[in-house]
Amino acid sequence: MEKQQDTEKKIAQLQALEQNLQNFLLQKQNFQTQLVEVENALEEVQKSSGNVYRVIGSVMVLSNKEDIKSDLDSKKEVLSLRIKNLEKQEEKIKEKASKLQSEVLSQISADKRGERNDE
């Protein structure tokens, strides 16, 4: 009976890890989308030969091209670091989930073998 409770606890932990993994994937997708937008904006700023504007609230304000480029480079760097950090956390969760899954499967397998021997 104690083994069954331990198995159920591990299954619950596994489900929680899967939920965390889903959350990390959603966050990563969000950051990747932002990164693509920043990269596209950077490309457009670099191509522009005229005035460059920054959107502040609902107003477009004439801005210095180098300042905007610097801000976008900074945002790109931050987003890249966040994505890398999420990927590291994601990998740790996957490893932990894989180990937990193996433990659960071996416990279930052992329990089934034990049931057959009891018959």
LONU-412263 format. One record per atom (N, C-alpha, C): x, y, z; atom name; residue number from 1; residue in three letters. Coordinates in steps of 0.2 Angstrom, whole numbers, plus 5000, padded with zeros to 4 digits. Example, Ala and Ser with C-alpha at 12.3 -4.5 7.8 and 13.67 -1.06 7.14 Angstrom:
% LONU-412263
   xx   yy   zz at   i  aa
 5066 4972 5039  N   1 ALA
 5062 4978 5039 CA   1 ALA
 5066 4984 5039  C   1 ALA
 5064 4989 5035  N   2 SER
 5068 4995 5036 CA   2 SER
 5064 5000 5039  C   2 SER
% end
This chain:
% LONU-412263
   xx   yy   zz at   i  aa
 5004 4994 5000  N   1 MET
 5000 5000 5000 CA   1 MET
 5004 5006 5000  C   1 MET
 5010 5006 5004  N   2 GLU
 5014 5012 5004 CA   2 GLU
 5018 5013 4997  C   2 GLU
 5019 5008 4994  N   3 LYS
 5022 5008 4987 CA   3 LYS
 5017 5012 4982  C   3 LYS
 5011 5010 4983  N   4 GLN
 5006 5013 4979 CA   4 GLN
 5005 5021 4980  C   4 GLN
 5005 5022 4986  N   5 GLN
 5005 5030 4988 CA   5 GLN
 5011 5033 4985  C   5 GLN
 5017 5030 4986  N   6 ASP
 5023 5033 4983 CA   6 ASP
 5023 5034 4976  C   6 ASP
 5020 5029 4972  N   7 THR
 5019 5029 4965 CA   7 THR
 5014 5035 4963  C   7 THR
 5009 5035 4967  N   8 GLU
 5004 5041 4966 CA   8 GLU
 5007 5048 4967  C   8 GLU
 5011 5048 4972  N   9 LYS
 5014 5054 4973 CA   9 LYS
 5019 5056 4968  C   9 LYS
 5023 5051 4965  N  10 LYS
 5027 5053 4960 CA  10 LYS
 5024 5054 4953  C  10 LYS
 5018 5051 4952  N  11 ILE
 5014 5053 4946 CA  11 ILE
 5011 5060 4947  C  11 ILE
 5009 5062 4953  N  12 ALA
 5007 5069 4954 CA  12 ALA
 5013 5074 4952  C  12 ALA
 5019 5072 4955  N  13 GLN
 5025 5076 4954 CA  13 GLN
 5026 5077 4946  C  13 GLN
 5025 5071 4943  N  14 LEU
 5027 5071 4936 CA  14 LEU
 5022 5075 4932  C  14 LEU
 5015 5075 4934  N  15 GLN
 5010 5080 4931 CA  15 GLN
 5012 5087 4932  C  15 GLN
 5014 5089 4938  N  16 ALA
 5016 5096 4940 CA  16 ALA
 5022 5098 4935  C  16 ALA
 5027 5093 4934  N  17 LEU
 5033 5095 4930 CA  17 LEU
 5031 5096 4923  C  17 LEU
 5026 5092 4921  N  18 GLU
 5023 5093 4914 CA  18 GLU
 5020 5100 4913  C  18 GLU
 5016 5102 4918  N  19 GLN
 5013 5108 4918 CA  19 GLN
 5018 5114 4918  C  19 GLN
 5023 5113 4922  N  20 ASN
 5029 5118 4922 CA  20 ASN
 5032 5118 4915  C  20 ASN
 5033 5113 4912  N  21 LEU
 5036 5112 4906 CA  21 LEU
 5032 5116 4901  C  21 LEU
 5025 5115 4901  N  22 GLN
 5021 5119 4896 CA  22 GLN
 5021 5126 4898  C  22 GLN
 5022 5128 4904  N  23 ASN
 5022 5136 4905 CA  23 ASN
 5029 5138 4903  C  23 ASN
 5034 5135 4903  N  24 PHE
 5041 5137 4901 CA  24 PHE
 5040 5137 4893  C  24 PHE
 5037 5133 4890  N  25 LEU
 5036 5133 4883 CA  25 LEU
 5033 5139 4880  C  25 LEU
 5027 5141 4884  N  26 LEU
 5023 5146 4882 CA  26 LEU
 5027 5153 4883  C  26 LEU
 5031 5153 4888  N  27 GLN
 5035 5159 4890 CA  27 GLN
 5040 5160 4884  C  27 GLN
 5043 5154 4882  N  28 LYS
 5049 5154 4877 CA  28 LYS
 5046 5156 4871  C  28 LYS
 5040 5154 4869  N  29 GLN
 5037 5156 4863 CA  29 GLN
 5036 5163 4863  C  29 GLN
 5033 5166 4868  N  30 ASN
 5032 5173 4869 CA  30 ASN
 5039 5177 4868  C  30 ASN
 5044 5175 4871  N  31 PHE
 5050 5178 4870 CA  31 PHE
 5053 5178 4863  C  31 PHE
 5052 5172 4860  N  32 GLN
 5054 5171 4853 CA  32 GLN
 5051 5176 4849  C  32 GLN
 5044 5176 4850  N  33 THR
 5040 5181 4846 CA  33 THR
 5043 5188 4846  C  33 THR
 5044 5190 4853  N  34 GLN
 5047 5197 4854 CA  34 GLN
 5053 5198 4851  C  34 GLN
 5058 5193 4851  N  35 LEU
 5064 5193 4848 CA  35 LEU
 5064 5194 4840  C  35 LEU
 5059 5190 4837  N  36 VAL
 5058 5191 4830 CA  36 VAL
 5056 5198 4828  C  36 VAL
 5052 5201 4832  N  37 GLU
 5049 5208 4831 CA  37 GLU
 5055 5213 4832  C  37 GLU
 5059 5212 4837  N  38 VAL
 5065 5216 4838 CA  38 VAL
 5070 5216 4833  C  38 VAL
 5071 5210 4830  N  39 GLU
 5076 5209 4825 CA  39 GLU
 5073 5212 4818  C  39 GLU
 5067 5211 4817  N  40 ASN
 5064 5215 4811 CA  40 ASN
 5064 5222 4812  C  40 ASN
 5063 5225 4818  N  41 ALA
 5064 5232 4819 CA  41 ALA
 5071 5234 4818  C  41 ALA
 5076 5231 4820  N  42 LEU
 5083 5232 4820 CA  42 LEU
 5084 5233 4812  C  42 LEU
 5082 5228 4809  N  43 GLU
 5083 5227 4801 CA  43 GLU
 5081 5234 4798  C  43 GLU
 5075 5235 4800  N  44 GLU
 5071 5241 4797 CA  44 GLU
 5075 5248 4798  C  44 GLU
 5077 5248 4805  N  45 VAL
 5081 5254 4807 CA  45 VAL
 5088 5255 4803  C  45 VAL
 5091 5249 4802  N  46 GLN
 5097 5249 4799 CA  46 GLN
 5097 5251 4791  C  46 GLN
 5091 5249 4788  N  47 LYS
 5090 5250 4781 CA  47 LYS
 5088 5257 4780  C  47 LYS
 5085 5261 4785  N  48 SER
 5082 5267 4784 CA  48 SER
 5087 5272 4783  C  48 SER
 5086 5277 4778  N  49 SER
 5091 5282 4777 CA  49 SER
 5088 5289 4779  C  49 SER
 5081 5289 4781  N  50 GLY
 5078 5295 4783 CA  50 GLY
 5077 5296 4790  C  50 GLY
 5072 5299 4792  N  51 ASN
 5070 5300 4799 CA  51 ASN
 5068 5293 4802  C  51 ASN
 5069 5292 4809  N  52 VAL
 5067 5286 4812 CA  52 VAL
 5063 5289 4818  C  52 VAL
 5057 5285 4819  N  53 TYR
 5052 5287 4824 CA  53 TYR
 5052 5281 4829  C  53 TYR
 5050 5283 4835  N  54 ARG
 5049 5278 4841 CA  54 ARG
 5042 5279 4843  C  54 ARG
 5038 5274 4844  N  55 VAL
 5031 5274 4846 CA  55 VAL
 5031 5274 4854  C  55 VAL
 5028 5279 4857  N  56 ILE
 5028 5280 4864 CA  56 ILE
 5020 5281 4865  C  56 ILE
 5017 5276 4868  N  57 GLY
 5010 5276 4869 CA  57 GLY
 5007 5276 4862  C  57 GLY
 5003 5281 4861  N  58 SER
 4999 5281 4854 CA  58 SER
 5002 5287 4850  C  58 SER
 5008 5289 4852  N  59 VAL
 5012 5295 4848 CA  59 VAL
 5018 5292 4845  C  59 VAL
 5020 5294 4839  N  60 MET
 5026 5293 4836 CA  60 MET
 5031 5299 4837  C  60 MET
 5037 5298 4839  N  61 VAL
 5041 5303 4841 CA  61 VAL
 5048 5303 4837  C  61 VAL
 5050 5308 4834  N  62 LEU
 5056 5308 4830 CA  62 LEU
 5062 5306 4835  C  62 LEU
 5066 5301 4833  N  63 SER
 5071 5299 4838 CA  63 SER
 5078 5298 4834  C  63 SER
 5083 5298 4838  N  64 ASN
 5090 5297 4835 CA  64 ASN
 5090 5290 4833  C  64 ASN
 5093 5288 4827  N  65 LYS
 5093 5282 4824 CA  65 LYS
 5098 5277 4828  C  65 LYS
 5103 5280 4831  N  66 GLU
 5108 5276 4835 CA  66 GLU
 5105 5274 4842  C  66 GLU
 5101 5279 4845  N  67 ASP
 5098 5277 4851 CA  67 ASP
 5093 5272 4850  C  67 ASP
 5089 5272 4845  N  68 ILE
 5085 5267 4844 CA  68 ILE
 5088 5260 4843  C  68 ILE
 5093 5260 4838  N  69 LYS
 5097 5254 4837 CA  69 LYS
 5100 5251 4843  C  69 LYS
 5103 5256 4848  N  70 SER
 5106 5254 4854 CA  70 SER
 5100 5250 4859  C  70 SER
 5095 5254 4859  N  71 ASP
 5089 5251 4863 CA  71 ASP
 5087 5244 4860  C  71 ASP
 5086 5243 4854  N  72 LEU
 5084 5237 4851 CA  72 LEU
 5089 5232 4852  C  72 LEU
 5096 5233 4851  N  73 ASP
 5101 5229 4853 CA  73 ASP
 5101 5226 4860  C  73 ASP
 5100 5231 4864  N  74 SER
 5099 5229 4871 CA  74 SER
 5093 5224 4873  C  74 SER
 5087 5226 4870  N  75 LYS
 5081 5222 4870 CA  75 LYS
 5083 5215 4867  C  75 LYS
 5086 5214 4862  N  76 LYS
 5088 5208 4859 CA  76 LYS
 5092 5204 4863  C  76 LYS
 5097 5207 4866  N  77 GLU
 5102 5203 4871 CA  77 GLU
 5098 5201 4877  C  77 GLU
 5094 5205 4880  N  78 VAL
 5090 5203 4886 CA  78 VAL
 5085 5197 4884  C  78 VAL
 5082 5197 4878  N  79 LEU
 5077 5192 4876 CA  79 LEU
 5081 5186 4874  C  79 LEU
 5087 5186 4871  N  80 SER
 5091 5180 4870 CA  80 SER
 5093 5177 4876  C  80 SER
 5095 5181 4881  N  81 LEU
 5097 5178 4888 CA  81 LEU
 5091 5175 4891  C  81 LEU
 5085 5178 4891  N  82 ARG
 5079 5175 4894 CA  82 ARG
 5077 5168 4891  C  82 ARG
 5078 5168 4884  N  83 ILE
 5077 5162 4880 CA  83 ILE
 5082 5156 4882  C  83 ILE
 5088 5158 4883  N  84 LYS
 5093 5153 4885 CA  84 LYS
 5092 5151 4892  C  84 LYS
 5090 5155 4896  N  85 ASN
 5088 5153 4903 CA  85 ASN
 5082 5148 4904  C  85 ASN
 5077 5150 4900  N  86 LEU
 5071 5146 4900 CA  86 LEU
 5073 5139 4897  C  86 LEU
 5077 5139 4892  N  87 GLU
 5080 5132 4889 CA  87 GLU
 5083 5128 4894  C  87 GLU
 5088 5131 4898  N  88 LYS
 5091 5128 4903 CA  88 LYS
 5086 5125 4908  C  88 LYS
 5082 5129 4910  N  89 GLN
 5077 5127 4915 CA  89 GLN
 5072 5121 4912  C  89 GLN
 5071 5122 4906  N  90 GLU
 5067 5117 4902 CA  90 GLU
 5070 5110 4902  C  90 GLU
 5077 5110 4901  N  91 GLU
 5081 5104 4901 CA  91 GLU
 5081 5101 4907  C  91 GLU
 5082 5105 4913  N  92 LYS
 5082 5102 4919 CA  92 LYS
 5076 5099 4921  C  92 LYS
 5070 5102 4919  N  93 ILE
 5064 5099 4921 CA  93 ILE
 5063 5092 4917  C  93 ILE
 5065 5093 4910  N  94 LYS
 5064 5087 4906 CA  94 LYS
 5068 5081 4909  C  94 LYS
 5074 5082 4912  N  95 GLU
 5078 5077 4915 CA  95 GLU
 5075 5074 4921  C  95 GLU
 5073 5079 4925  N  96 LYS
 5069 5077 4931 CA  96 LYS
 5063 5073 4930  C  96 LYS
 5059 5075 4925  N  97 ALA
 5053 5071 4923 CA  97 ALA
 5055 5064 4920  C  97 ALA
 5060 5064 4916  N  98 SER
 5062 5058 4913 CA  98 SER
 5064 5053 4919  C  98 SER
 5068 5055 4923  N  99 LYS
 5070 5051 4929 CA  99 LYS
 5064 5049 4933  C  99 LYS
 5059 5053 4935  N 100 LEU
 5053 5052 4938 CA 100 LEU
 5049 5047 4935  C 100 LEU
 5048 5048 4928  N 101 GLN
 5044 5043 4924 CA 101 GLN
 5047 5036 4924  C 101 GLN
 5054 5036 4924  N 102 SER
 5057 5029 4924 CA 102 SER
 5056 5026 4931  C 102 SER
 5056 5030 4936  N 103 GLU
 5055 5027 4943 CA 103 GLU
 5048 5024 4943  C 103 GLU
 5043 5028 4941  N 104 VAL
 5036 5026 4941 CA 104 VAL
 5035 5020 4937  C 104 VAL
 5038 5020 4931  N 105 LEU
 5037 5014 4927 CA 105 LEU
 5040 5008 4930  C 105 LEU
 5046 5008 4933  N 106 SER
 5049 5002 4936 CA 106 SER
 5045 5000 4942  C 106 SER
 5042 5005 4946  N 107 GLN
 5038 5003 4952 CA 107 GLN
 5031 5000 4950  C 107 GLN
 5028 5002 4944  N 108 ILE
 5022 4999 4942 CA 108 ILE
 5024 4992 4939  C 108 ILE
 5029 4991 4936  N 109 SER
 5031 4985 4933 CA 109 SER
 5033 4980 4939  C 109 SER
 5036 4983 4944  N 110 ALA
 5038 4978 4950 CA 110 ALA
 5031 4976 4953  C 110 ALA
 5026 4981 4954  N 111 ASP
 5020 4980 4957 CA 111 ASP
 5016 4974 4953  C 111 ASP
 5016 4974 4947  N 112 LYS
 5013 4969 4943 CA 112 LYS
 5016 4963 4943  C 112 LYS
 5023 4963 4944  N 113 ARG
 5026 4956 4945 CA 113 ARG
 5025 4953 4952  C 113 ARG
 5024 4958 4957  N 114 GLY
 5022 4956 4963 CA 114 GLY
 5015 4953 4963  C 114 GLY
 5011 4956 4960  N 115 GLU
 5004 4953 4959 CA 115 GLU
 5003 4946 4956  C 115 GLU
 5007 4945 4951  N 116 ARG
 5007 4939 4948 CA 116 ARG
 5010 4933 4952  C 116 ARG
 5015 4935 4956  N 117 ASN
 5018 4930 4961 CA 117 ASN
 5013 4929 4967  C 117 ASN
 5009 4933 4969  N 118 ASP
 5004 4932 4974 CA 118 ASP
 4998 4928 4972  C 118 ASP
 4997 4927 4965  N 119 GLU
 4992 4923 4963 CA 119 GLU
 4993 4916 4964  C 119 GLU
% end
